[in-house]
């Protein structure tokens, strides 16, 4: 899992978001922080209390073995 920090035009302070390797949002903060570093630090603290991530990372490549014919 990864912790990212984000802000929006309506809420310019930083918040953290925990995302698994499949791209799914696991948790997002309601609290805001004045800096990116503070948001990521708090998100990392929270993530350490979560269970281990069991999702699989998205593969950037696919096998082409099915395209090769068996002779």
N, CA, C, O and CB atoms as a CASP TS submission, in Angstrom:
PFRMAT TS
TARGET T0000
AUTHOR 0000-0000-0000
METHOD Language model
MODEL 1
PARENT N/A
ATOM      1  N   UNK     1       0.840  -1.175   0.000  1.00  0.00           N
ATOM      2  CA  UNK     1       0.000   0.000   0.000  1.00  0.00           C
ATOM      3  C   UNK     1       0.884   1.236   0.000  1.00  0.00           C
ATOM      4  O   UNK     1       2.052   1.194   0.386  1.00  0.00           O
ATOM      5  CB  UNK     1      -0.955  -0.001   1.210  1.00  0.00           C
ATOM      6  N   UNK     2       0.297   2.323  -0.439  1.00  0.00           N
ATOM      7  CA  UNK     2       1.026   3.583  -0.496  1.00  0.00           C
ATOM      8  C   UNK     2       0.192   4.694   0.135  1.00  0.00           C
ATOM      9  O   UNK     2      -1.038   4.666   0.102  1.00  0.00           O
ATOM     10  CB  UNK     2       1.391   3.938  -1.954  1.00  0.00           C
ATOM     11  N   UNK     3       0.883   5.661   0.703  1.00  0.00           N
ATOM     12  CA  UNK     3       0.230   6.848   1.244  1.00  0.00           C
ATOM     13  C   UNK     3       0.525   7.996   0.302  1.00  0.00           C
ATOM     14  O   UNK     3       1.678   8.230  -0.060  1.00  0.00           O
ATOM     15  CB  UNK     3       0.712   7.167   2.701  1.00  0.00           C
ATOM     16  N   UNK     4      -0.503   8.703  -0.092  1.00  0.00           N
ATOM     17  CA  UNK     4      -0.325   9.889  -0.924  1.00  0.00           C
ATOM     18  C   UNK     4      -0.975  11.070  -0.223  1.00  0.00           C
ATOM     19  O   UNK     4      -1.830  10.889   0.644  1.00  0.00           O
ATOM     20  CB  UNK     4      -0.930   9.680  -2.346  1.00  0.00           C
ATOM     21  N   UNK     5      -0.578  12.267  -0.591  1.00  0.00           N
ATOM     22  CA  UNK     5      -1.178  13.482  -0.060  1.00  0.00           C
ATOM     23  C   UNK     5      -1.849  14.216  -1.215  1.00  0.00           C
ATOM     24  O   UNK     5      -1.343  14.210  -2.338  1.00  0.00           O
ATOM     25  CB  UNK     5      -0.112  14.387   0.649  1.00  0.00           C
ATOM     26  N   UNK     6      -2.976  14.840  -0.942  1.00  0.00           N
ATOM     27  CA  UNK     6      -3.687  15.575  -1.987  1.00  0.00           C
ATOM     28  C   UNK     6      -4.399  16.774  -1.381  1.00  0.00           C
ATOM     29  O   UNK     6      -4.659  16.826  -0.179  1.00  0.00           O
ATOM     30  CB  UNK     6      -4.695  14.659  -2.716  1.00  0.00           C
ATOM     31  N   UNK     7      -4.704  17.724  -2.232  1.00  0.00           N
ATOM     32  CA  UNK     7      -5.507  18.874  -1.835  1.00  0.00           C
ATOM     33  C   UNK     7      -6.439  19.186  -2.994  1.00  0.00           C
ATOM     34  O   UNK     7      -6.212  18.742  -4.119  1.00  0.00           O
ATOM     35  CB  UNK     7      -4.612  20.116  -1.460  1.00  0.00           C
ATOM     36  N   UNK     8      -7.471  19.941  -2.719  1.00  0.00           N
ATOM     37  CA  UNK     8      -8.428  20.335  -3.753  1.00  0.00           C
ATOM     38  C   UNK     8      -8.593  21.850  -3.712  1.00  0.00           C
ATOM     39  O   UNK     8      -8.287  22.474  -2.696  1.00  0.00           O
ATOM     40  CB  UNK     8      -9.805  19.617  -3.556  1.00  0.00           C
ATOM     41  N   UNK     9      -9.066  22.442  -4.789  1.00  0.00           N
ATOM     42  CA  UNK     9      -9.249  23.892  -4.779  1.00  0.00           C
ATOM     43  C   UNK     9     -10.194  24.374  -3.660  1.00  0.00           C
ATOM     44  O   UNK     9      -9.988  25.445  -3.089  1.00  0.00           O
ATOM     45  CB  UNK     9      -9.784  24.342  -6.126  1.00  0.00           C
ATOM     46  N   UNK    10     -11.217  23.586  -3.358  1.00  0.00           N
ATOM     47  CA  UNK    10     -12.149  23.985  -2.291  1.00  0.00           C
ATOM     48  C   UNK    10     -11.528  23.866  -0.906  1.00  0.00           C
ATOM     49  O   UNK    10     -11.836  24.648  -0.007  1.00  0.00           O
ATOM     50  CB  UNK    10     -13.412  23.138  -2.355  1.00  0.00           C
ATOM     51  N   UNK    11     -10.652  22.880  -0.743  1.00  0.00           N
ATOM     52  CA  UNK    11      -9.972  22.641   0.539  1.00  0.00           C
ATOM     53  C   UNK    11      -8.473  22.595   0.279  1.00  0.00           C
ATOM     54  O   UNK    11      -7.930  21.516   0.045  1.00  0.00           O
ATOM     55  CB  UNK    11     -10.466  21.307   1.216  1.00  0.00           C
ATOM     56  N   UNK    12      -7.784  23.746   0.313  1.00  0.00           N
ATOM     57  CA  UNK    12      -6.377  23.788  -0.069  1.00  0.00           C
ATOM     58  C   UNK    12      -5.405  23.122   0.906  1.00  0.00           C
ATOM     59  O   UNK    12      -4.251  22.897   0.544  1.00  0.00           O
ATOM     60  CB  UNK    12      -5.978  25.190  -0.243  1.00  0.00           C
ATOM     61  N   UNK    13      -5.833  22.799   2.132  1.00  0.00           N
ATOM     62  CA  UNK    13      -4.945  22.071   3.037  1.00  0.00           C
ATOM     63  C   UNK    13      -4.779  20.645   2.532  1.00  0.00           C
ATOM     64  O   UNK    13      -5.568  20.172   1.714  1.00  0.00           O
ATOM     65  CB  UNK    13      -5.498  22.080   4.491  1.00  0.00           C
ATOM     66  N   UNK    14      -3.755  19.966   3.019  1.00  0.00           N
ATOM     67  CA  UNK    14      -3.412  18.621   2.557  1.00  0.00           C
ATOM     68  C   UNK    14      -4.111  17.553   3.383  1.00  0.00           C
ATOM     69  O   UNK    14      -4.283  17.697   4.593  1.00  0.00           O
ATOM     70  CB  UNK    14      -1.904  18.412   2.611  1.00  0.00           C
ATOM     71  N   UNK    15      -4.511  16.484   2.715  1.00  0.00           N
ATOM     72  CA  UNK    15      -5.070  15.304   3.375  1.00  0.00           C
ATOM     73  C   UNK    15      -4.331  14.087   2.839  1.00  0.00           C
ATOM     74  O   UNK    15      -3.732  14.145   1.766  1.00  0.00           O
ATOM     75  CB  UNK    15      -6.624  15.183   3.135  1.00  0.00           C
ATOM     76  N   UNK    16      -4.372  12.982   3.585  1.00  0.00           N
ATOM     77  CA  UNK    16      -3.706  11.761   3.128  1.00  0.00           C
ATOM     78  C   UNK    16      -4.731  10.772   2.623  1.00  0.00           C
ATOM     79  O   UNK    16      -5.902  10.809   3.000  1.00  0.00           O
ATOM     80  CB  UNK    16      -2.869  11.133   4.255  1.00  0.00           C
ATOM     81  N   UNK    17      -4.258   9.875   1.750  1.00  0.00           N
ATOM     82  CA  UNK    17      -5.083   8.796   1.205  1.00  0.00           C
ATOM     83  C   UNK    17      -4.212   7.557   1.113  1.00  0.00           C
ATOM     84  O   UNK    17      -3.082   7.619   0.630  1.00  0.00           O
ATOM     85  CB  UNK    17      -5.686   9.174  -0.199  1.00  0.00           C
ATOM     86  N   UNK    18      -4.738   6.427   1.579  1.00  0.00           N
ATOM     87  CA  UNK    18      -4.037   5.151   1.479  1.00  0.00           C
ATOM     88  C   UNK    18      -4.652   4.382   0.308  1.00  0.00           C
ATOM     89  O   UNK    18      -5.863   4.170   0.248  1.00  0.00           O
ATOM     90  CB  UNK    18      -4.131   4.329   2.826  1.00  0.00           C
ATOM     91  N   UNK    19      -3.787   3.974  -0.614  1.00  0.00           N
ATOM     92  CA  UNK    19      -4.225   3.284  -1.823  1.00  0.00           C
ATOM     93  C   UNK    19      -3.464   1.971  -1.930  1.00  0.00           C
ATOM     94  O   UNK    19      -2.258   1.929  -1.691  1.00  0.00           O
ATOM     95  CB  UNK    19      -4.004   4.165  -3.093  1.00  0.00           C
ATOM     96  N   UNK    20      -4.172   0.889  -2.292  1.00  0.00           N
ATOM     97  CA  UNK    20      -3.466  -0.384  -2.470  1.00  0.00           C
ATOM     98  C   UNK    20      -2.913  -0.464  -3.876  1.00  0.00           C
ATOM     99  O   UNK    20      -3.173   0.415  -4.697  1.00  0.00           O
ATOM    100  CB  UNK    20      -4.399  -1.586  -2.187  1.00  0.00           C
ATOM    101  N   UNK    21      -2.149  -1.514  -4.164  1.00  0.00           N
ATOM    102  CA  UNK    21      -1.485  -1.626  -5.460  1.00  0.00           C
ATOM    103  C   UNK    21      -2.441  -1.932  -6.604  1.00  0.00           C
ATOM    104  O   UNK    21      -2.047  -1.879  -7.769  1.00  0.00           O
ATOM    105  CB  UNK    21      -0.434  -2.687  -5.396  1.00  0.00           C
ATOM    106  N   UNK    22      -3.674  -2.249  -6.291  1.00  0.00           N
ATOM    107  CA  UNK    22      -4.680  -2.439  -7.327  1.00  0.00           C
ATOM    108  C   UNK    22      -5.354  -1.112  -7.667  1.00  0.00           C
ATOM    109  O   UNK    22      -6.222  -1.060  -8.538  1.00  0.00           O
ATOM    110  CB  UNK    22      -5.726  -3.472  -6.879  1.00  0.00           C
ATOM    111  N   UNK    23      -4.958  -0.041  -6.984  1.00  0.00           N
ATOM    112  CA  UNK    23      -5.509   1.284  -7.260  1.00  0.00           C
ATOM    113  C   UNK    23      -6.750   1.646  -6.467  1.00  0.00           C
ATOM    114  O   UNK    23      -7.369   2.680  -6.717  1.00  0.00           O
ATOM    115  CB  UNK    23      -5.823   1.386  -8.688  1.00  0.00           C
ATOM    116  N   UNK    24      -7.115   0.808  -5.519  1.00  0.00           N
ATOM    117  CA  UNK    24      -8.323   1.058  -4.723  1.00  0.00           C
ATOM    118  C   UNK    24      -7.983   1.907  -3.507  1.00  0.00           C
ATOM    119  O   UNK    24      -6.962   1.691  -2.854  1.00  0.00           O
ATOM    120  CB  UNK    24      -8.976  -0.272  -4.282  1.00  0.00           C
ATOM    121  N   UNK    25      -8.847   2.876  -3.207  1.00  0.00           N
ATOM    122  CA  UNK    25      -8.664   3.697  -2.016  1.00  0.00           C
ATOM    123  C   UNK    25      -9.073   2.881  -0.803  1.00  0.00           C
ATOM    124  O   UNK    25     -10.190   2.368  -0.744  1.00  0.00           O
ATOM    125  CB  UNK    25      -9.486   5.018  -2.103  1.00  0.00           C
ATOM    126  N   UNK    26      -8.177   2.759   0.160  1.00  0.00           N
ATOM    127  CA  UNK    26      -8.432   1.998   1.376  1.00  0.00           C
ATOM    128  C   UNK    26      -8.982   2.910   2.464  1.00  0.00           C
ATOM    129  O   UNK    26      -9.953   2.571   3.141  1.00  0.00           O
ATOM    130  CB  UNK    26      -7.151   1.299   1.859  1.00  0.00           C
ATOM    131  N   UNK    27      -8.357   4.062   2.624  1.00  0.00           N
ATOM    132  CA  UNK    27      -8.768   4.997   3.667  1.00  0.00           C
ATOM    133  C   UNK    27      -8.352   6.400   3.257  1.00  0.00           C
ATOM    134  O   UNK    27      -7.358   6.586   2.555  1.00  0.00           O
ATOM    135  CB  UNK    27      -8.150   4.615   5.046  1.00  0.00           C
ATOM    136  N   UNK    28      -9.121   7.382   3.700  1.00  0.00           N
ATOM    137  CA  UNK    28      -8.815   8.779   3.407  1.00  0.00           C
ATOM    138  C   UNK    28      -9.049   9.592   4.666  1.00  0.00           C
ATOM    139  O   UNK    28      -9.995   9.338   5.412  1.00  0.00           O
ATOM    140  CB  UNK    28      -9.680   9.318   2.224  1.00  0.00           C
ATOM    141  N   UNK    29      -8.191  10.565   4.901  1.00  0.00           N
ATOM    142  CA  UNK    29      -8.318  11.361   6.122  1.00  0.00           C
ATOM    143  C   UNK    29      -9.445  12.371   6.002  1.00  0.00           C
ATOM    144  O   UNK    29      -9.741  12.873   4.917  1.00  0.00           O
ATOM    145  CB  UNK    29      -7.006  12.079   6.434  1.00  0.00           C
ATOM    146  N   UNK    30     -10.057  12.654   7.119  1.00  0.00           N
ATOM    147  CA  UNK    30     -11.030  13.753   7.209  1.00  0.00           C
ATOM    148  C   UNK    30     -10.337  14.999   7.733  1.00  0.00           C
ATOM    149  O   UNK    30     -10.764  16.128   7.488  1.00  0.00           O
ATOM    150  CB  UNK    30     -12.227  13.369   8.126  1.00  0.00           C
ATOM    151  N   UNK    31      -9.249  14.758   8.466  1.00  0.00           N
ATOM    152  CA  UNK    31      -8.460  15.838   9.040  1.00  0.00           C
ATOM    153  C   UNK    31      -7.564  16.443   7.949  1.00  0.00           C
ATOM    154  O   UNK    31      -7.121  15.728   7.051  1.00  0.00           O
ATOM    155  CB  UNK    31      -7.605  15.322  10.242  1.00  0.00           C
ATOM    156  N   UNK    32      -7.300  17.731   8.019  1.00  0.00           N
ATOM    157  CA  UNK    32      -6.404  18.362   7.052  1.00  0.00           C
ATOM    158  C   UNK    32      -5.124  18.808   7.747  1.00  0.00           C
ATOM    159  O   UNK    32      -5.088  18.982   8.965  1.00  0.00           O
ATOM    160  CB  UNK    32      -7.094  19.562   6.365  1.00  0.00           C
ATOM    161  N   UNK    33      -4.062  18.993   6.938  1.00  0.00           N
ATOM    162  CA  UNK    33      -2.731  19.305   7.447  1.00  0.00           C
ATOM    163  C   UNK    33      -2.155  20.469   6.656  1.00  0.00           C
ATOM    164  O   UNK    33      -2.480  20.632   5.480  1.00  0.00           O
ATOM    165  CB  UNK    33      -1.797  18.069   7.366  1.00  0.00           C
ATOM    166  N   UNK    34      -1.307  21.278   7.276  1.00  0.00           N
ATOM    167  CA  UNK    34      -0.762  22.446   6.574  1.00  0.00           C
ATOM    168  C   UNK    34       0.306  22.111   5.529  1.00  0.00           C
ATOM    169  O   UNK    34       0.545  22.906   4.620  1.00  0.00           O
ATOM    170  CB  UNK    34      -0.181  23.394   7.573  1.00  0.00           C
ATOM    171  N   UNK    35       0.956  20.931   5.649  1.00  0.00           N
ATOM    172  CA  UNK    35       2.015  20.569   4.695  1.00  0.00           C
ATOM    173  C   UNK    35       1.818  19.143   4.182  1.00  0.00           C
ATOM    174  O   UNK    35       1.133  18.330   4.802  1.00  0.00           O
ATOM    175  CB  UNK    35       3.407  20.708   5.351  1.00  0.00           C
ATOM    176  N   UNK    36       2.431  18.864   3.046  1.00  0.00           N
ATOM    177  CA  UNK    36       2.409  17.513   2.482  1.00  0.00           C
ATOM    178  C   UNK    36       3.086  16.543   3.447  1.00  0.00           C
ATOM    179  O   UNK    36       2.588  15.444   3.689  1.00  0.00           O
ATOM    180  CB  UNK    36       3.110  17.479   1.094  1.00  0.00           C
ATOM    181  N   UNK    37       4.215  16.957   3.991  1.00  0.00           N
ATOM    182  CA  UNK    37       4.982  16.079   4.884  1.00  0.00           C
ATOM    183  C   UNK    37       4.160  15.666   6.099  1.00  0.00           C
ATOM    184  O   UNK    37       4.197  14.505   6.506  1.00  0.00           O
ATOM    185  CB  UNK    37       6.270  16.774   5.339  1.00  0.00           C
ATOM    186  N   UNK    38       3.427  16.595   6.673  1.00  0.00           N
ATOM    187  CA  UNK    38       2.607  16.276   7.850  1.00  0.00           C
ATOM    188  C   UNK    38       1.493  15.299   7.486  1.00  0.00           C
ATOM    189  O   UNK    38       1.196  14.380   8.250  1.00  0.00           O
ATOM    190  CB  UNK    38       2.006  17.560   8.455  1.00  0.00           C
ATOM    191  N   UNK    39       0.880  15.495   6.325  1.00  0.00           N
ATOM    192  CA  UNK    39      -0.195  14.602   5.890  1.00  0.00           C
ATOM    193  C   UNK    39       0.325  13.192   5.642  1.00  0.00           C
ATOM    194  O   UNK    39      -0.291  12.218   6.076  1.00  0.00           O
ATOM    195  CB  UNK    39      -0.859  15.143   4.623  1.00  0.00           C
ATOM    196  N   UNK    40       1.454  13.076   4.947  1.00  0.00           N
ATOM    197  CA  UNK    40       2.024  11.755   4.646  1.00  0.00           C
ATOM    198  C   UNK    40       2.482  11.063   5.929  1.00  0.00           C
ATOM    199  O   UNK    40       2.303   9.854   6.078  1.00  0.00           O
ATOM    200  CB  UNK    40       3.211  11.885   3.658  1.00  0.00           C
ATOM    201  N   UNK    41       3.068  11.817   6.850  1.00  0.00           N
ATOM    202  CA  UNK    41       3.517  11.216   8.121  1.00  0.00           C
ATOM    203  C   UNK    41       2.343  10.637   8.889  1.00  0.00           C
ATOM    204  O   UNK    41       2.437   9.523   9.404  1.00  0.00           O
ATOM    205  CB  UNK    41       4.246  12.259   8.990  1.00  0.00           C
ATOM    206  N   UNK    42       1.238  11.370   8.976  1.00  0.00           N
ATOM    207  CA  UNK    42       0.072  10.870   9.703  1.00  0.00           C
ATOM    208  C   UNK    42      -0.565   9.698   8.972  1.00  0.00           C
ATOM    209  O   UNK    42      -1.019   8.747   9.609  1.00  0.00           O
ATOM    210  CB  UNK    42      -0.955  11.986   9.899  1.00  0.00           C
ATOM    211  N   UNK    43      -0.604   9.751   7.655  1.00  0.00           N
ATOM    212  CA  UNK    43      -1.140   8.635   6.879  1.00  0.00           C
ATOM    213  C   UNK    43      -0.306   7.379   7.034  1.00  0.00           C
ATOM    214  O   UNK    43      -0.846   6.275   7.102  1.00  0.00           O
ATOM    215  CB  UNK    43      -1.227   9.010   5.420  1.00  0.00           C
ATOM    216  N   UNK    44       1.013   7.541   7.090  1.00  0.00           N
ATOM    217  CA  UNK    44       1.915   6.410   7.290  1.00  0.00           C
ATOM    218  C   UNK    44       1.704   5.795   8.665  1.00  0.00           C
ATOM    219  O   UNK    44       1.729   4.573   8.812  1.00  0.00           O
ATOM    220  CB  UNK    44       3.376   6.848   7.124  1.00  0.00           C
ATOM    221  N   UNK    45       1.499   6.630   9.661  1.00  0.00           N
ATOM    222  CA  UNK    45       1.179   6.135  11.014  1.00  0.00           C
ATOM    223  C   UNK    45      -0.079   5.286  10.990  1.00  0.00           C
ATOM    224  O   UNK    45      -0.118   4.190  11.549  1.00  0.00           O
ATOM    225  CB  UNK    45       1.001   7.310  12.000  1.00  0.00           C
ATOM    226  N   UNK    46      -1.111   5.810  10.332  1.00  0.00           N
ATOM    227  CA  UNK    46      -2.386   5.100  10.254  1.00  0.00           C
ATOM    228  C   UNK    46      -2.232   3.786   9.491  1.00  0.00           C
ATOM    229  O   UNK    46      -2.781   2.761   9.895  1.00  0.00           O
ATOM    230  CB  UNK    46      -3.449   5.981   9.583  1.00  0.00           C
ATOM    231  N   UNK    47      -1.488   3.816   8.392  1.00  0.00           N
ATOM    232  CA  UNK    47      -1.311   2.628   7.573  1.00  0.00           C
ATOM    233  C   UNK    47      -0.615   1.510   8.341  1.00  0.00           C
ATOM    234  O   UNK    47      -0.904   0.332   8.130  1.00  0.00           O
ATOM    235  CB  UNK    47      -0.521   2.969   6.325  1.00  0.00           C
ATOM    236  N   UNK    48       0.293   1.877   9.222  1.00  0.00           N
ATOM    237  CA  UNK    48       1.010   0.859   9.982  1.00  0.00           C
ATOM    238  C   UNK    48       0.072   0.069  10.898  1.00  0.00           C
ATOM    239  O   UNK    48       0.389  -1.049  11.305  1.00  0.00           O
ATOM    240  CB  UNK    48       2.120   1.506  10.805  1.00  0.00           C
ATOM    241  N   UNK    49      -1.066   0.648  11.214  1.00  0.00           N
ATOM    242  CA  UNK    49      -2.040  -0.055  12.058  1.00  0.00           C
ATOM    243  C   UNK    49      -3.005  -0.926  11.266  1.00  0.00           C
ATOM    244  O   UNK    49      -3.725  -1.739  11.846  1.00  0.00           O
ATOM    245  CB  UNK    49      -2.824   0.941  12.866  1.00  0.00           C
ATOM    246  N   UNK    50      -3.026  -0.764   9.947  1.00  0.00           N
ATOM    247  CA  UNK    50      -3.922  -1.569   9.108  1.00  0.00           C
ATOM    248  C   UNK    50      -3.353  -2.967   8.906  1.00  0.00           C
ATOM    249  O   UNK    50      -2.161  -3.207   9.097  1.00  0.00           O
ATOM    250  CB  UNK    50      -4.150  -0.885   7.743  1.00  0.00           C
ATOM    251  N   UNK    51      -4.219  -3.867   8.521  1.00  0.00           N
ATOM    252  CA  UNK    51      -3.739  -5.210   8.169  1.00  0.00           C
ATOM    253  C   UNK    51      -2.875  -5.141   6.931  1.00  0.00           C
ATOM    254  O   UNK    51      -2.894  -4.134   6.222  1.00  0.00           O
ATOM    255  CB  UNK    51      -4.917  -6.180   7.944  1.00  0.00           C
ATOM    256  N   UNK    52      -2.128  -6.176   6.658  1.00  0.00           N
ATOM    257  CA  UNK    52      -1.258  -6.237   5.474  1.00  0.00           C
ATOM    258  C   UNK    52      -2.101  -6.158   4.208  1.00  0.00           C
ATOM    259  O   UNK    52      -3.209  -6.689   4.151  1.00  0.00           O
ATOM    260  CB  UNK    52      -0.408  -7.538   5.475  1.00  0.00           C
ATOM    261  N   UNK    53      -1.572  -5.502   3.214  1.00  0.00           N
ATOM    262  CA  UNK    53      -2.244  -5.379   1.920  1.00  0.00           C
ATOM    263  C   UNK    53      -2.192  -6.710   1.195  1.00  0.00           C
ATOM    264  O   UNK    53      -1.112  -7.269   1.004  1.00  0.00           O
ATOM    265  CB  UNK    53      -1.599  -4.265   1.059  1.00  0.00           C
ATOM    266  N   UNK    54      -3.334  -7.219   0.793  1.00  0.00           N
ATOM    267  CA  UNK    54      -3.383  -8.515   0.120  1.00  0.00           C
ATOM    268  C   UNK    54      -3.695  -8.382  -1.367  1.00  0.00           C
ATOM    269  O   UNK    54      -3.877  -9.390  -2.050  1.00  0.00           O
ATOM    270  CB  UNK    54      -4.418  -9.402   0.781  1.00  0.00           C
ATOM    271  N   UNK    55      -3.757  -7.171  -1.870  1.00  0.00           N
ATOM    272  CA  UNK    55      -4.021  -6.994  -3.292  1.00  0.00           C
ATOM    273  C   UNK    55      -2.737  -7.211  -4.089  1.00  0.00           C
ATOM    274  O   UNK    55      -1.632  -7.098  -3.560  1.00  0.00           O
ATOM    275  CB  UNK    55      -4.603  -5.589  -3.570  1.00  0.00           C
ATOM    276  N   UNK    56      -2.904  -7.517  -5.341  1.00  0.00           N
ATOM    277  CA  UNK    56      -1.747  -7.741  -6.210  1.00  0.00           C
ATOM    278  C   UNK    56      -1.500  -6.490  -7.041  1.00  0.00           C
ATOM    279  O   UNK    56      -2.453  -5.871  -7.516  1.00  0.00           O
ATOM    280  CB  UNK    56      -1.966  -8.981  -7.131  1.00  0.00           C
ATOM    281  N   UNK    57      -0.249  -6.108  -7.223  1.00  0.00           N
ATOM    282  CA  UNK    57       0.031  -4.959  -8.082  1.00  0.00           C
ATOM    283  C   UNK    57      -0.402  -5.228  -9.514  1.00  0.00           C
ATOM    284  O   UNK    57      -0.362  -6.368  -9.977  1.00  0.00           O
ATOM    285  CB  UNK    57       1.518  -4.613  -8.042  1.00  0.00           C
ATOM    286  N   UNK    58      -0.810  -4.193 -10.204  1.00  0.00           N
ATOM    287  CA  UNK    58      -1.195  -4.329 -11.600  1.00  0.00           C
ATOM    288  C   UNK    58       0.061  -4.616 -12.411  1.00  0.00           C
ATOM    289  O   UNK    58       1.069  -3.924 -12.273  1.00  0.00           O
ATOM    290  CB  UNK    58      -1.924  -3.047 -12.119  1.00  0.00           C
ATOM    291  N   UNK    59      -0.005  -5.633 -13.252  1.00  0.00           N
ATOM    292  CA  UNK    59       1.154  -5.977 -14.083  1.00  0.00           C
ATOM    293  C   UNK    59       1.228  -5.026 -15.269  1.00  0.00           C
ATOM    294  O   UNK    59       0.214  -4.749 -15.911  1.00  0.00           O
ATOM    295  CB  UNK    59       1.074  -7.451 -14.571  1.00  0.00           C
ATOM    296  N   UNK    60       2.400  -4.536 -15.554  1.00  0.00           N
ATOM    297  CA  UNK    60       2.591  -3.637 -16.689  1.00  0.00           C
ATOM    298  C   UNK    60       2.729  -4.409 -18.000  1.00  0.00           C
ATOM    299  O   UNK    60       2.689  -3.804 -19.071  1.00  0.00           O
ATOM    300  CB  UNK    60       3.823  -2.765 -16.467  1.00  0.00           C
ATOM    301  N   UNK    61       2.886  -5.708 -17.940  1.00  0.00           N
ATOM    302  CA  UNK    61       3.064  -6.518 -19.129  1.00  0.00           C
ATOM    303  C   UNK    61       2.198  -7.755 -19.037  1.00  0.00           C
ATOM    304  O   UNK    61       1.789  -8.161 -17.949  1.00  0.00           O
ATOM    305  CB  UNK    61       4.534  -6.899 -19.319  1.00  0.00           C
ATOM    306  N   UNK    62       1.925  -8.345 -20.168  1.00  0.00           N
ATOM    307  CA  UNK    62       1.188  -9.608 -20.210  1.00  0.00           C
ATOM    308  C   UNK    62       2.008 -10.620 -20.983  1.00  0.00           C
ATOM    309  O   UNK    62       2.731 -10.268 -21.915  1.00  0.00           O
ATOM    310  CB  UNK    62      -0.217  -9.427 -20.855  1.00  0.00           C
ATOM    311  N   UNK    63       1.895 -11.852 -20.599  1.00  0.00           N
ATOM    312  CA  UNK    63       2.605 -12.912 -21.298  1.00  0.00           C
ATOM    313  C   UNK    63       2.038 -13.068 -22.712  1.00  0.00           C
ATOM    314  O   UNK    63       0.836 -12.921 -22.932  1.00  0.00           O
ATOM    315  CB  UNK    63       2.506 -14.245 -20.515  1.00  0.00           C
ATOM    316  N   UNK    64       2.912 -13.365 -23.651  1.00  0.00           N
ATOM    317  CA  UNK    64       2.468 -13.631 -25.031  1.00  0.00           C
ATOM    318  C   UNK    64       2.601 -15.098 -25.381  1.00  0.00           C
ATOM    319  O   UNK    64       2.537 -15.466 -26.554  1.00  0.00           O
ATOM    320  CB  UNK    64       3.269 -12.793 -26.026  1.00  0.00           C
ATOM    321  N   UNK    65       2.786 -15.942 -24.372  1.00  0.00           N
ATOM    322  CA  UNK    65       2.969 -17.369 -24.661  1.00  0.00           C
ATOM    323  C   UNK    65       1.750 -17.965 -25.360  1.00  0.00           C
ATOM    324  O   UNK    65       1.887 -18.936 -26.103  1.00  0.00           O
ATOM    325  CB  UNK    65       3.250 -18.138 -23.371  1.00  0.00           C
ATOM    326  N   UNK    66       0.579 -17.411 -25.140  1.00  0.00           N
ATOM    327  CA  UNK    66      -0.624 -17.943 -25.779  1.00  0.00           C
ATOM    328  C   UNK    66      -0.639 -17.638 -27.291  1.00  0.00           C
ATOM    329  O   UNK    66      -1.408 -18.244 -28.035  1.00  0.00           O
ATOM    330  CB  UNK    66      -1.882 -17.355 -25.106  1.00  0.00           C
ATOM    331  N   UNK    67       0.204 -16.707 -27.737  1.00  0.00           N
ATOM    332  CA  UNK    67       0.265 -16.364 -29.160  1.00  0.00           C
ATOM    333  C   UNK    67       1.198 -17.304 -29.931  1.00  0.00           C
ATOM    334  O   UNK    67       1.133 -17.383 -31.157  1.00  0.00           O
ATOM    335  CB  UNK    67       0.727 -14.915 -29.332  1.00  0.00           C
ATOM    336  N   UNK    68       2.048 -18.000 -29.218  1.00  0.00           N
ATOM    337  CA  UNK    68       2.985 -18.918 -29.866  1.00  0.00           C
ATOM    338  C   UNK    68       2.298 -20.269 -30.046  1.00  0.00           C
ATOM    339  O   UNK    68       1.732 -20.819 -29.101  1.00  0.00           O
ATOM    340  CB  UNK    68       4.301 -19.067 -29.033  1.00  0.00           C
ATOM    341  N   UNK    69       2.353 -20.788 -31.247  1.00  0.00           N
ATOM    342  CA  UNK    69       1.690 -22.070 -31.489  1.00  0.00           C
ATOM    343  C   UNK    69       2.614 -23.223 -31.101  1.00  0.00           C
ATOM    344  O   UNK    69       3.835 -23.137 -31.236  1.00  0.00           O
ATOM    345  CB  UNK    69       1.265 -22.195 -32.972  1.00  0.00           C
ATOM    346  N   UNK    70       2.013 -24.283 -30.624  1.00  0.00           N
ATOM    347  CA  UNK    70       2.781 -25.485 -30.255  1.00  0.00           C
ATOM    348  C   UNK    70       2.957 -26.307 -31.515  1.00  0.00           C
ATOM    349  O   UNK    70       1.968 -26.664 -32.156  1.00  0.00           O
ATOM    350  CB  UNK    70       2.063 -26.325 -29.120  1.00  0.00           C
ATOM    351  N   UNK    71       4.188 -26.616 -31.886  1.00  0.00           N
ATOM    352  CA  UNK    71       4.420 -27.391 -33.127  1.00  0.00           C
ATOM    353  C   UNK    71       4.907 -28.747 -32.814  1.00  0.00           C
ATOM    354  O   UNK    71       5.155 -29.538 -33.723  1.00  0.00           O
ATOM    355  CB  UNK    71       5.411 -26.703 -34.037  1.00  0.00           C
TER
END
